[in-house]
Amino acid sequence: MFPNRERIIEHYRQVLATNDEQLTCCNPVYPVQEVPEDIAIHSLSTLQPLNHCAINPNDRILDIGCGAGADCFLAAYRGGRQTRIIGIDIVEELICRARELKQKHNLRNIEFIHAEVPPLPFENGTFDIVMMNYSFHLIEHKSSILGDIQRVLVTGGKAIIADSFTPRNLYTIAGEGNWFMAAGGAIAEEEFKALSKSSGLLVEHFIQEHLPFLPEGQVIGYMICKKK
Ligand SMILES: C[S@@+](CC[C@H](N)C(=O)[O-])C[C@H]1O[C@@H](n2cnc3c(N)ncnc32)[C@H](O)[C@@H]1O
């Protein structure tokens, strides 16, 4: 069964608390040298979508399931002051932490919104880039989120979905405790491509990341999509 929103919120509250104890960046591909250390330790993924996407100075960027904002901050440092970035997440504590870090580092071009998605609370054609760093598998209504991403992108805009993809859809896996570790909710590569296509997003590339600890049959990587 897909975990309900309370279960997801509780899990990521715990992740934040654990992070606060460890104070190290656990993401092997997060570019820790590019941002202050107190931001880098908040990367909650094992992937880095912005390593596969150039940012132009005036780009408007949306990060869905932004956590405490590690990728939003990276986008701000890479893109410069004219870049506009919005991060959105369902967990209030993560958004509060992101706002504290924004204030501390005086990054005025980022905004953080506390909300559950879908739907995305933005006008059509608002963003040049939409990224999801390991949050797509946690969204139950995958067609809705892909359709909404297509809607809020400008024509020619890019979506980068960094996540696990599996041989079969993992909507249900045994053991609630394993759900998060085993990327419950992940879908097959081919299903992702089919859903994207019917949402009007063309998958241009699928770039795999080779990490040593993946369960057999699971691949992890970046779906680079373009709005036609
Ligand atoms: C694995 S964490 C990744 C966080 C962040 N992208 C990063 O790389 O640090 C997944 C995030 O997705 C968020 N999330 C899950 N379901 C969501 C939903 N329906 N709406 C908004 N955020 C959601 C969680 O709260 C969590 O912060």
The ligand as a MOL file (V3000), in Angstrom:
LIG
                    3D

  0  0  0     0  0            999 V3000
M  V30 BEGIN CTAB
M  V30 COUNTS 27 29 0 0 0
M  V30 BEGIN ATOM
M  V30 1 C 14.3250 11.7010 -0.4550 0
M  V30 2 S 13.7130 13.2700 0.0400 0 CHG=1
M  V30 3 C 14.6370 14.3040 -1.0670 0
M  V30 4 C 14.6450 15.7480 -0.6420 0
M  V30 5 C 15.4240 16.6880 -1.5580 0
M  V30 6 N 14.9450 16.6110 -2.9280 0
M  V30 7 C 16.9040 16.4140 -1.5030 0
M  V30 8 O 17.4620 15.8980 -2.4820 0
M  V30 9 O 17.4960 16.7270 -0.4610 0 CHG=-1
M  V30 10 C 12.0600 13.3050 -0.6500 0
M  V30 11 C 11.2820 14.5680 -0.3120 0
M  V30 12 O 10.0080 14.5360 -0.9800 0
M  V30 13 C 9.0500 15.1610 -0.1310 0
M  V30 14 N 7.6900 14.7510 -0.5480 0
M  V30 15 C 7.1950 13.4950 -0.5710 0
M  V30 16 N 5.9330 13.4920 -1.0050 0
M  V30 17 C 5.6000 14.7860 -1.2570 0
M  V30 18 C 4.4190 15.4340 -1.7290 0
M  V30 19 N 3.3190 14.7390 -2.0640 0
M  V30 20 N 4.4200 16.7780 -1.8660 0
M  V30 21 C 5.5320 17.5070 -1.5700 0
M  V30 22 N 6.6890 16.9520 -1.0990 0
M  V30 23 C 6.7230 15.6010 -0.9590 0
M  V30 24 C 9.4620 14.6480 1.2470 0
M  V30 25 O 8.9280 15.4240 2.2840 0
M  V30 26 C 10.9900 14.7280 1.1600 0
M  V30 27 O 11.4720 15.9640 1.6070 0
M  V30 END ATOM
M  V30 BEGIN BOND
M  V30 1 1 1 2
M  V30 2 1 2 3
M  V30 3 1 2 10
M  V30 4 1 3 4
M  V30 5 1 4 5
M  V30 6 1 5 6
M  V30 7 1 5 7
M  V30 8 2 7 8
M  V30 9 1 7 9
M  V30 10 1 10 11
M  V30 11 1 11 12
M  V30 12 1 11 26
M  V30 13 1 12 13
M  V30 14 1 13 14
M  V30 15 1 13 24
M  V30 16 1 14 15
M  V30 17 1 14 23
M  V30 18 2 15 16
M  V30 19 1 16 17
M  V30 20 1 17 18
M  V30 21 2 17 23
M  V30 22 1 18 19
M  V30 23 2 18 20
M  V30 24 1 20 21
M  V30 25 2 21 22
M  V30 26 1 22 23
M  V30 27 1 24 25
M  V30 28 1 24 26
M  V30 29 1 26 27
M  V30 END BOND
M  V30 END CTAB
M  END
